[in-house]
Amino acid sequence: MASNNTPEEIPVSRLLLEEIELDLLIEGLYRTYDYDFRHYSRASLMRRILAMLQQENLDSISQLQALALHDVRWAKKLIRQITVTYTEMFRDPEVFLLLRNKVSPILASYPFLRIWHVGVATGEEVYTMAIMLSEIQQYRHAIIYATDINSESLQQAQEGIYPLGKIQQYTKNYLAAGGTEDFSKYYVARFGAAAFDASLKENITFALHNLITDSSFNVFNLILCRNVTIYFDEVLTKRVHEILYDSLELQGILVLGDKENLLGSPYADRYKSIDRNLSVYQKIA
Ligand SMILES: C[S@@+](CC[C@H](N)C(=O)[O-])C[C@H]1O[C@@H](n2cnc3c(N)ncnc32)[C@H](O)[C@@H]1O
C-alpha cells in the first residue's frame, strides 16, 4: 500500500541517509570516471569519506558528490582518499627477513626471477625488494613489475624520493630485516628528502594495473600483494585471488599482508604455507 507520508514526515536517520548518499557517490564515480569502488569494503569506504568531509569542512556526502562529479580535481582528491596508499620501507621486517633467509634459496634456482608487487603505492616496498636482492646477489637476474591503480602514487614510486624524516624508521626496519650494509649508501640526502639510487630501479617496470578490470599479464616466481585486499569486500578479494593464482608459477611464492590470508581464495588448498603468521605461501598445485 502506498504511504501517504510527505517527505518531511518520513523519519530517515542520519546513518541511513549516509548509506544512501555513499551508494550514490560510488555509483557517480563509476559512471562519470570509470573508477569502480562498488566492491570496496563498505566500512572502510565510509570511514575514509567521513574523514574527508571533516578535513574539507563539508556538510554531507552529497556535497562531496556534487564537487567530485563536476570538478575532476575533487574527483582525484577523493580517489586518493579512497585508495589508501600508506606504506613503509621494510614494512614488517620479519617478512623480509624470511624472504632473505628462507625463500631466497628457492628463488636462486631460477635463471630469471620474475617478481610482481601488486598495489605498490608510493614504491617503498619495491625499493625494499631491490635492496634486499642486491645484497644477496639476486638483483641482476630479477625482472620486477610494480603496479597500482593510483597514477599519482605510481609517479612518486618511479621517482623514488622519500621524506628524510622517515629514514630513521626505515633504517631500523632495514636492520631488523637482516640488512648487512650501511643503509645510507642507498640514498642521497638533499633538501629534506632521500633520493634512492637510480641503479635500484634498473630492473623495475612501474605500470598502472587495476585489480577490478585488468587480468593477469605474466607469470611470476614471487608475488607480493600486501595490505591491498583488506580494503576490498569478499567478491573483489576472490577476484584478486584468481588473478594472483593465475599469475603465479607452480612452486611460486605469494606474500600477503599480516592481516590477510587465503580464506578469501577459491584456491586456498593449492598452496602450502611457508609461514602462516607472516602470510607467506607457496603454490603447490
Ligand atoms: C595500503 S597500500 C599497500 C602498499 C604496500 N603493498 C604495503 O603493504 O606497504 C594499498 C595500495 O593498493 C592500491 N589499490 C587499491 N585499489 C586497487 C585496485 N583496484 N587495483 C590496484 N591497486 C589498488 C592503492 O592505490 C594502494 O596504493
PDBQT file of the ligand as one rigid body, heavy atoms in Angstrom, charges set to zero:
ROOT
HETATM    1  C1  LIG A 301      47.934   0.335   1.740  1.00  0.00    +0.000 C 
HETATM    2  S1  LIG A 301      48.648   0.318   0.165  1.00  0.00    +0.000 S 
HETATM    3  C2  LIG A 301      49.745  -1.055   0.282  1.00  0.00    +0.000 C 
HETATM    4  C3  LIG A 301      51.159  -0.700  -0.114  1.00  0.00    +0.000 C 
HETATM    5  C4  LIG A 301      52.172  -1.822   0.057  1.00  0.00    +0.000 C 
HETATM    6  N1  LIG A 301      51.770  -3.009  -0.673  1.00  0.00    +0.000 N 
HETATM    7  C5  LIG A 301      52.386  -2.138   1.508  1.00  0.00    +0.000 C 
HETATM    8  O1  LIG A 301      51.891  -3.156   2.007  1.00  0.00    +0.000 OA
HETATM    9  O2  LIG A 301      53.051  -1.354   2.189  1.00  0.00    +0.000 OA
HETATM   10  C6  LIG A 301      47.313  -0.274  -0.859  1.00  0.00    +0.000 C 
HETATM   11  C7  LIG A 301      47.515   0.036  -2.336  1.00  0.00    +0.000 C 
HETATM   12  O3  LIG A 301      46.524  -0.680  -3.099  1.00  0.00    +0.000 OA
HETATM   13  C8  LIG A 301      46.176   0.132  -4.195  1.00  0.00    +0.000 C 
HETATM   14  N2  LIG A 301      44.899  -0.266  -4.770  1.00  0.00    +0.000 N 
HETATM   15  C9  LIG A 301      43.641  -0.013  -4.291  1.00  0.00    +0.000 A 
HETATM   16  N3  LIG A 301      42.722  -0.459  -5.149  1.00  0.00    +0.000 NA
HETATM   17  C10 LIG A 301      43.386  -1.031  -6.190  1.00  0.00    +0.000 A 
HETATM   18  C11 LIG A 301      42.982  -1.669  -7.388  1.00  0.00    +0.000 A 
HETATM   19  N4  LIG A 301      41.706  -1.800  -7.695  1.00  0.00    +0.000 N 
HETATM   20  N5  LIG A 301      43.944  -2.130  -8.233  1.00  0.00    +0.000 NA
HETATM   21  C12 LIG A 301      45.255  -1.993  -7.938  1.00  0.00    +0.000 A 
HETATM   22  N6  LIG A 301      45.710  -1.383  -6.808  1.00  0.00    +0.000 NA
HETATM   23  C13 LIG A 301      44.779  -0.917  -5.951  1.00  0.00    +0.000 A 
HETATM   24  C14 LIG A 301      46.107   1.522  -3.589  1.00  0.00    +0.000 C 
HETATM   25  O4  LIG A 301      46.176   2.528  -4.585  1.00  0.00    +0.000 OA
HETATM   26  C15 LIG A 301      47.307   1.497  -2.644  1.00  0.00    +0.000 C 
HETATM   27  O5  LIG A 301      48.430   2.055  -3.252  1.00  0.00    +0.000 OA
ENDROOT
TORSDOF 0
